[in-house]
C-alpha cells in the first residue's frame, strides 16, 4: 500500500487489535489469548506484533513521514487529564509539545502523537480499558499473549545486554520534527520546571536519525517506559497529586488557577471545586494489572543492574558513557519510584482482605530486592543459606526508605485484620517476614532511619537543592543539579519529595511499630492454637465415625455449636503447612525486631492456656458491665476470625429444637406426636423402671433420661391433667426422621430382601440389633445413681 493509504488504515488497525478506548470494541482480546487454548491465533498474534514483525515495520514506515495521530485526553489517567483540561502542563516530558487545543474551547482536547507513541499508548491502556472483556475459560495472566508481548517489548527496548536493535527496515524511521508551536492565544503553565531534553538536542534538528542511531535508540526506550508508567501507575487522588509538587510550584499553579477561574468562570471557588472532583478517580487495579507491573519492576531491576562498572577516572566516564548506560543509571529513581510508591500505597489501603493480595505483595517484595536481579553468580553449595545483603545496596535502601518502612507498617495493619488460620494468609505473613529477615537488611534499614532523623544543618544551598531536585516523573534527559554527596540529605530528600515537608515519620524500629509486631506475634500464636484445635477436632470426628454412630445422631450433633473453618475442607496437610508458615514467620519477626524470648514464651503459654479442662476455648475478650459482658475490639476480632467463640448451645427441650436441614419436617412432626402419646400413657411405668437398681433400671436410665439437662429444663411436652410436669424419663423417636436413618433402613431392607427375608423378619432383626446395641452401650456406661435424677 502507499503511505497515504497506510496512514488512513493505521488508526483503524490499532483499534481493531487493542480494542476501542471506551471498551466497546474488544479487539483481538490479547489478555485472554493463550497458546494452550488457541495455539494458532496465539502464535500469529505474537509474530504480527513482534518488535521486528509487520506491525512495527508499519509503525517505522509511517514514522519516517512524520505523520501525527490524535489521542483523546479524556482517556488519560485522572490527574493528567484534569491538569491538561485546566491548561496546566504535566511535568512528564511525554506530553510536552503534543497538546492540541480545539478552536471551540477547552473541551475535546487531543494529543498529537507520532506512530510509535500512538501504538504504544493503545497497547498500554488496553490493560486498563479492557477489564470487562468476556472470558469463556480460566485464563492465566502470565501465559497470555499480552503478558508475553510486554515482556518482549521490555527486552527489546530496554535490553540488559547490548544495545537496542535498529528498526527492522531499510529506512528505519525519519527525523523527529521540531515540536509544533502552540497557539499563543492559549496560555499554558507547567507543574514542574521546564526541562530541556537531551534528546531534543540530539535529534530535533537533524535531517535523519541515521546520523545518530543512539538518539533513536534512547528515544524509543524512554518513550516506551514513560508510556507504561503513565498508563499503569498514574492514578491517585488530588491530595496525593499535590503532595508530590514542591511548594513554589504549588503557589504558581494556585495563582494561575485563580486567574483562569476569575477570567472564564467568574468564581474561584467553582474552579477549585471542579478541580477537586476532576482529580478524584475511582481506580481499582485488577490482579492481572498488578502482575504486569511486577513484570515491569523485575525487568527494570535487571536493566538497571546491567550497568557497566564505572571507570576510575570521572572525566573518562563523562565522555565514554553511552546514552543507554546513563539511562540505566537513573531509570528507577527518575521514572518509577514515585508513582510505584503511590500505586502500592493505594493497593495496600484499598485491596480486599483476601488471598488475591498476594500479587500486590510479590510486586512490592520484588521492588525491595534488586539484588535478586543482579547478574551475580551464586556459589555452589549443598545447603542454600540465606545470602547476606551486600553493603553496596545501602544507597538503594536509603533512597527508597519509605518503600521499606511505611509500606511495612501498612502490611502490619493488613495482617492484623486477616484470618491467619487460612494457609494463604499465613503464607503472605511468612513471605514478608522472610524477606525482611535477610541478613544485614534490617541493619541497613535502621541506618537509613538514623540518617533521616539526624538534625539537619541549616545550609542555604542545601535547602535550595531540595526543591530544585528534578522531579522523579520527569525525563531522564532533564538538566542535572550538582551531585548530592551527603547520605542524610539524600534520605531526607527522598522522604520529603514523596510525602511533603510536613510529613511525620513513623520509625519502623520505634515503640509504636514494635507494639504492632507484638500484636501480630500474639495473633500468630492464637492462630496456631486455633489450627491445632481444628486439627484435633477433625481427628476426633473421623475417629467417632463408627458403624453404629452412623445410624444414630449423638447429642453433640444436635446441640453442638462448632463453626467450621476452611481448614476442615483443605485437609491435614494444609494445616501442617499453616503451622509451619506461622512458626517460621514468628521466628523471622523475632530476628528482625530482636524480640524478647521470655516475653514470647509467656505469650505462647498464655495462648496455650486458652483451652480449659474440657478442651474448649475461653470466651472472647470481654469486659464486665451492668448490662453483662461487652465485647472489646479484640474480642470482636477474635470472633470474626474464629479465634474464640461463645459456646452457645440449645438450652431447651431437645424435642422442641427447630427442624434441621438433615431432617424430614413431616416425619419430625408425626414422630413428636407419637412420642408425646407414648410418654403420656407410659410416664408412670417409665418412672418406676428408672428407679430400679438392677440392670433394667440402669438400661432405662441411660436411654430414657438426659441428666445434663434435667436441672435446666422445667417444662415438658408431656401434659397430664392440664399441668406441666418436670421433665422425666421419656421416649424420643426424632432420630428416625433424619435422612441418614431413613437411608440406613432402606439399605437394610434392600439387603434383607436379597436374602429373601420378609419385612416382618427384617423389622424383627433391626429391633433385636438395636436392643443389643443398647445393652452394650449400657454395659460400657457408668450409669447414674437415683439421687442424680
N, C-alpha and C positions, 0 to 999 in steps of 0.2 A: 504494500500500500504506500501511497505517497504520504509525506509528512503532514500535509493538510488533513487527509482523511484520518491518519493516526491520531492527530490532535483532537479531532471530534470524537473518536471512538474511546480514547483513553479514560475519561471520567466514567463513561458507562461501563467499561470493562472493570475498572477498580470497584465500582459499586456492585457489579454482578458477582465479583469474587468475595468481597468482605462484607457485603450487605449494606443497606442504607443506614444513615446516621440515626434515623428515628426508629430503627429496629424492625420496620415492617418487612423489608426485603432481607431474607436470611442469608442469601448468597450461597457460597459453597459449604457453609457451616463447618469451617476448618476445626473448630473446637470439639466437634463430635465425630470427626473423620479419623478412623483408626485403621491401621494396617491389618489388624486381626479380623475385623468385620467387613471392611471394604478394601481389600488389598489393591485392586486395580485403580480405583479413584484416588486412593491414598498415594500411591507411587506417582501417578500422573500429576497430582496437585503439587507434590514436593518438587518434581522435576521442572514443572512450569514456573514455580515461584522461587526456585533456587537463585542465589546471588549471581550465578552465571547462566541462568535459564532465559527463556524467551521473554518473560515479563520484564526482567531487569534490562535486557537488551533494548526493549522498547522504551523504558524509562530513560536510559542514557541517550538513545537516539533523539527523543524529544528534548532532553536536557541541552543538547548541543544547539538547538534552535531558540533557546531562551523563552520557551512557552511558559505561561502562567495559568494557574487554575484556582478558582475561588473555593475557599473552605469557610463555611458559616461560623462566625464567632459564637453563636448561640449554643453550639455543641462542644465548646471548650469547657474545661473544669470551671467550677463556680467562681473561685477567686479571680482567675484570669478573665473570664467572661465579664464579670462585674467591673473590673478595673478598665477594660477596654471600652465597655459601653459608657463609662464615665469619662472617656477620653484621657485616661491616665495609663501610660505605657508600662506594662510589667517589666520587671528588671531582667528577665531572661532574654538573652540576645536572640533567641529563636523568633521572637515576634517583632523585632526591630525592622523598620522599613517594609513591612508587609501588610499593615492595616489599610484597607480601602474603605473610605467613607462615602456613602451614597449622598447624592445631592439633596435628598429629602430630609436628612437629619441624622440622628444617632441610631436609628433602627436599621436592621438588616446589614450589619457590618460583616465584612468578609476579610479573610487573609489571602493575599495573593502569593501562592506557593509555587515553587518550581516542581517539575515532575517527581523528583526523588522525595522531596518533602511531602508532596500530596499523597504519594503512595504509602509512605511510612506513617503519616497521620491516620489514614484509613486503617492500615494494618494494626496500629497500636490501639486505636479507640474501639476497634471491633471487639476487643476483650471486655469492654465496658458496656457497649450498646447492645450486644447480642446475648444478654443474660438469660432471656426467656425463650431461647430457641428450643424447638421441640426435640426431646430426647427419647428415642424408642428403646434404648437399651442402656445398660450400665457403661459409663464412659470413664476411663482412667485418664485424668488430665495430663499426666506426664507422658502418655503414649499417643496423644492426639497430634494431628498434623500441625496445629497452631503452635503447640509447645515445641515441637521439633524445629519449626521454622524460626521461632525466637532464638533457639539455641544456635541454629545455623547462621543467622544474621549476626549474632554476637561474636561468634568465632570468626566470621569473615571480616567484619568491620572493626572489631576490637581484638585483634589476634594476640595471643600470648607469645607466639614465636614468629619472627619475620615481620613483614610489613603487610599492609592492606593490598590485596590483589588489585591490579588496574581494572577498569571497566572492561567487560568482555566484548569489545567492539573495535573495529578498525579506527573509528573516530570516537574515542572514549569520553565524550562529553565536551560541551562547549564551555566558553568562558562564563563565569558568573558576572552578570552585568552589575553596574553600579546601582545602588538602591534607588528605586523610583521615588522622586521627591513628593512629599505630601503637600496637600493644598495649604497655602499659607493662611487661608481663612479659618482653618480648624486648629485651634491650639492643642498642644499635646504635652503632657508632663510625664516624667519618668519617676518610678518609685525608688530607683537606685541611681547611682552615679552613671553618667554616660560613659560606657566602656568602649574604648577603641579596640576593635578586634584585630588581632594579629593576622587573622585570616584575610580580612579586607585588604590589609597592606600587601599581602602576598598575591592575591588573585583578582582583586577588584578591577584593576586597570590593565590586565594582561589580555592580549588578543586570544590566547588559547591556554587551556590548562596544561597542555603538554609541556609548556615552558617550565612548569614547576609541579611535577606529579605529587610531591609531598603535600602541597597545599590541598589538592583534590582529595588525597588520602585522609588528611586530618579533617577536612570539611565534612566528609561523609561520616566519619567516626563520631565527631562532635554532634552533628545533626541527629544521627540515629539515637545516641544516648539522651540528648535533650528531649527528643520526642517521647521516648519511652518513659522518662522520669516525669515529664509534664502530664502525660496522659494517664499514667498509672498511680502516681503518688501525690498529685497536686489537688487534693480535695480536703478542705478543712473549713472551719468557721471564721467569721470576721475577726474575733478576738485573737485566734491563733495567727491569722494572717498579719494583723497589726503588730503582734508581739515580735514578728520576725524583722520589722522595719526599725532602723535606727531613729533616735529622737528627732534629729534635724530633718530627716526625710518625712517623718510623720507630720511635722509642723508645715512643711512645704505642701504636702498633699492636703492638709486641712485648710490652709489658706486658699488653695486652688479650688477645692470643693465648694467653699463658701462663696467664692467669686462666681463660679459656674452656676450654682444653685440660685443666687440672687439675680443672675442675668436671665436664666431660662425659666426658672420655676417661681421666682418671687419669694420663696420661703426657704431659708437654710435648713430648717428642721425637716421639711418634706424630703429634701435630697438625702439627708442623713438617714432618715427612716427607710427610704427606699434602698439605700446602700446597705443597711443592716440586713435586710431580708434578701438582697441580691447575693450577698456572700454566703448566707446560710444554705448549705447544700445537704440534702439527705443522701449520704454516701454509705452504702452497705456493700463492702467488698465481699466477693464470693471466695470460696476455698480455692478455686482454680486461679482467680486473680492473685491470691497470696502465693500460690505455688510458682506462678510465672515471675513474680517479684523476687522470690527466693532464688530462682534460676539466675536472674539478673545480678543479684548480690553476690552469688558464688562466682559468677564469671568475672565480675569487676574485681573481686579479690585476686583471682588468678591473673587477670590482666595487669593489675597494679603491682603484684608481686613478681611479675616477669621483667620488671625494670632492671636494666643492666646496672652493675655496681658503678658508683660514682668514681671518676678518676681522681687521682691525688691532687692535681692542680685545678683549682676553681676556674682559672682563665681558660684552660683547655676544655673544661666541661661546657662552658658557655658557648664555645664555637663548634664543638663536635656533636652535641646532643641533638638528635633529630626531633622534629615536632611531635612525632608519636611517642618518643621517650618522655618528653616534657608533659605530654598529655597523661601518660601513665602515672606520673608523679603526683598529680593533683586531681585525678579523676574522681576519687571517692569524697574527699572533703569539699570539693568545689561543686560537684553536681548532685551527689546522692545523700550526703549526711543529714542535711537539714530536713529535707522532705521525707526521707525514710523515718527519721525520728518522730515527726509529726504523724506519719502514717501508722507507725507502731503504737504511739500513744492512743490514737483513735481506736485501733483494734483492741488494745488492752482494756479500754474503758467501755466499749460497746459490743464486743463479741459475745455471743451467748455462752452461758456456762455449761458447755457440753464438750465432747471429745473432739469436735472439729477445730477447736482452738489449737490443736497440735500443729496444724500447718503454720499458724502465726508464730508459735513458739519456736519451731525449727528455723523459720526465716530469721527471727531475732538471734537465735544461737549461732546461725551461720555468719551473721554480720559480726558477732562478738569474737569470732575465732578466725581471723585472717591467716593465722599460722597453719591452719589446716589446708590452705590452698597455696601455700608457698612451695616452690619446687625444691624441697629438701628431701633427701633420701633418708628414710629411717634405718637405723642399724638393725640387722637381722638378729633377733633374739627369740629364744624359745617361749618366754613368757612376756607378752606385750604389757609393759608397765606404763602408767600414765606419764607422758612426757612433760617435763617442766617447761613452762612458758619462758622463752628466752627474753633477756633484758632488752633486746632490740625492738620489742613490741611495746615497750613502756610508753614511747611517744604516741603510738596509736591509741593506747588505752587512755592516756591523759587527754588527748584531743577528742575522745569520744566518751568522756566520763559519764555523762548523763545516760548514755545508752546502757551502761553497766549498772549504775546506781539507781536512778529514778525508775527505770523500767523494771529493775529487780523488785523494788518496793511495790510497783504496780502488780507484778506477778504474785507477790506475797498476799496482797489483798484479794486477788482472784482465788488463790489456793485456799485461803481461809473460808471461802464461801462455796467450795465444791465438795462433793462426796468423795473423800479419799479412799473409801472402801472399794470404789469402782477401779478395776485394773487399769483402765485407760487414764484416769485422773492420777492414779498413783505413779504411772509411768512418766507423766509430764513433770511431776514434782521430782522424780528421780533424775530425769534428764537435766533439768536446770541445776539441781544440786551437784550433779557430776561435773557439769561444765565449769561451774564457779569453784569447784574444789580442785581444779588442776593446780599442781604445784607452782607456786610463785605468783599466781594470778591475783589472789586476794591481797597479797602484799603490795602489788603494783597498783591495784585499785585504791588501797589505803593511802599509798604515796600520792596518788592523784588528788585525793580528797585533802590531804595535808597541804599540797601546793595551792589548791583553790582557797583554803581557809587562811593562808598566810596573809598578814596585813600588808596591803598594797601601799608602796611609797608613792607619794603624790609627785609625779613627774609629768610636766605638761605634754611633752611629745608622746608619751605613752597613752595618755587619755585621748589624744587626738587620733592616734593609730587605732585605738579600739573601735572608733566609729568609722574610720576610713578604710578598715579592712574590707576587701571585696566581699560581697555577699556570696553565700555558698551556692545560690542558684544561678549565678551569672555565668558568663562564658569563660572558658579556660584561657582565652586569648586576651582577657582584660589586663589592664596595666597593673603591675605588681607594686606593692608597697615595700619598704625596706624590710629585710629579714628580721623576724622576731626571734630572739635567742633565749629570752627568759622563759623557762618552763612554766613558772607560776602564772605569768601573764598570758601564755597560750591557753592554759586551762581556764582562766577567768574569761578570756575572750570567747572560748567555745561555749561556756555556760551562759554568758550574758547574751550572746548572739542568738541562742536558741530560746531562752526563757525571759529575756529582758533584764534591765538593770535592777528592778525591784524584786528579783526572784529570791525567795527564802529557801536556801538549800537544806535538804534533809540528809544527814550523813548516813551512809549505808552501814557503817560500823558504829553508829551512835546508839544511845539508850533506847530511843523510840523504835527504831527498826529492830534492835535486838529483842525487845519485848514481843514484836510481831513474830520473830523467828521462834521464840519460846512458845507462843501460842500455837504456831504451826507444828512444833515438836510435840506439844500436848495432843493436838488433833491426830497426829500420826500414831501416837501411842493408843489413843482411843480407837482409831480405825483398825489397828492391828488386833485389838481385843474384839472388836465387832466382827472382823473377818474370822477370827478364831471361833467365836461363839456360833457364827453361821455355819462354819465347817463342822463343829461338834453337833449342831442341831441337825444338819444334813446326814451326818453319820448315824445319829440316833434314829432318825426317821427311817433310814434304809434298814437298820437292824431290826426295827419294830415291825417291818412289813412281813410278818409271818403268814403262814397259810390261814390260820384261824382268824387273825386280826383283820384279814382282808374281807371277811364275811360280816364283820360287826364293827360299828363305829365306837371308838373309845370316847370317854368324856372329854379328853383334850381336843378331839376333833370338833366337838360340839361347842366347847367353851373357850378354846384357845384363841389368843389374841396375837399370835406371831405374825408379823408383817414381813414378807419375803424381801429379798434383795436380788439384784441382777446376778450375784454370785451363785444363787441357787440354780440358775439355769445354765451358767457357764461351766461349772464343774470344779472339782478339787484341784486340778492343775492350775487353773487361773487363780484360785485362792492362794496357792503356794507362790505364784508369781507376784501377786499383790503384796504378800507379806515380805517377799524378797526386795521388791522395789522400795517399800516403805522403810525397811530396815537399813538398806544402803543409803537411802535419802537422808535418814536421821544421822547416819554415820558421817556423811559428807557435810551436813549442816554443822555438826559438831566441829569438824575440821576447819570450816570456813570462819565460823564466829567464835571459835575457842570456847565452846560451851562447857560448863562445869559438869563433870561426870557424876558427882554426888547429887547435883540438882536433877539431872536427867534420871538417875536411878530412883530418886524419890518420886519423880513424876510418873515413871513407869509402874512403880509399886502402887501409887495412888490409882492409876488406871486399872491395875491388876485386881485391886480390891473393889472394883466396881460391880462385882458379882457377889451376891450374898450366899448364905449357906445352901440355898436351894438351887444355885446356879443361875438365878435370874438377875437381870440388870438392876442397878439402882434407878431411882426416879430421876427424871431430868432436873437440871439445876433450877431450884425454886426458892422463893422467899416467903416466910410466913406473914400473913396479914389477917386483919379482922374478918375478911371475906374468904379466908382459906389460903391455899397455895397459889402464888402468882409466878408465872414463868419469867425468868430473866432472859435477856438476849442470848446468853449462852445456852439456856435451856431450849429456846426456840430453835437455835441452830442444831442442837443435839437431836431434836425431834425431826426436823426437816431432813437431816442427813442419816437418820436411822441409827444414830449412835446410842441413844437411850429412848425409852418409851414408858408410858404408864401401862401397868399391867391391868388392862380393862377386861373384865370377864362378865359374862352374863350372870347376874345375881338372883334371878328369879327362878321359877319352876322350869326345869328343862323341857317339860311337855308343852310349855307355852312359848317357847322360843319362836322367832319368825321363821317362816318356811325357807329352807336353804335352797340354793340353786341345784344341789345334787339330790333333791328330794322331789317326789311326785306330790303336788299340792292336794290332789283329790284323795290319795291314799293317806296322807297325813291327817286330814280331817276325819276320814272314816275310821282310821285306827284310833284316833283320840276318843271318838265317841265309844268305840268298842271297849277300849281300856277303861274309860270312865265308868261304863256299866259294870264291868268285871270288878273294878276296885270298890264300887259302891256295894255290890252284892256280897263280895267276899272279904270285906275290910276286917271284920271281927276274926274270921278264921286266919287271915294273914298275921294279925297281931299275935294270936295265940301261937302260931308256928314260929314266929321270930323270937318269941320269949323263951322257947325251949333251949336247953343247954346241951343237947346232943348234936349229932351231925346234921340232922334235918334242920334244926334251928340255925346252925352255922351256915348251911346252904341257903336258907331263906334270907338270912340277914345279909349275905353277900350279894344276892341277886335282886332283892326286893327293896333295899334301902340305900340311901346315899348319905353317909354320916357327915360328909364335908359341908353339905348344905342344910342339914337338918336343924341347925341352930339359927340359920339366917332366914329361912322361909317359913312364914307363919300362916300361909294360906294354902289351900289345896283345891284342885278341881273337883275333888270328891265332896259332894254336898249331901249331907244326911240330916233329915229332919229340919231342913232350912237353915242350918247353922254351919259355919265354916269350921272344919276340923284341922288340928295340927297335922302337918304332913307326916304320914307314917308309911309303913310298907305298902307297896303297890306294884302293879304290873305295868310295864312300859313296852308298847308294841311299835313305837315310832321308827325304830331301826329298820322295820320291814318296808318302810316307804322309800328308802334310799334306792337309787338306781343300781348301786353296786350289789345290794342284796337281791334285788329282782333279777339282775343278770346272773348272779350266782345260782339262784333257784332254778332258773331256766336251763342253765348248763347242767345242773344235777339231774333235772327231769329228762333232758336230752340224752345224757349218758345212761340213765336208768332204762329209758325206752330201748336203747341199743342192746341192753341185756334182757329185754322182754320183761321188765319189772313194771307192773301197772302203777297208776297214780296213787292208789291207796298204799301199796307197798313202799313206793318211793317216799311218800309223806311220813310213813312209819319209820323209815330209815333215817330221814332227816331229824325227826324228833328224838330218836334214840341217840343219834350223833350229837345233837345239841345238848342232850341231858348228860352224856359222857363228858362233853366239854365243860359243862357247868360243874360237874363233880370234880374234875381235875383242877379247875381254877379255884374251887373251894379248898381243896387239899393244900394248894400252894399259897393260899392267902392266910393272913394271920387271924382273921375273924375278929369280931367286936364283942365286947362284953355287954351285958344287959344295961349297966348303968350309963353306957355311952349313948343310949337311944332315948 
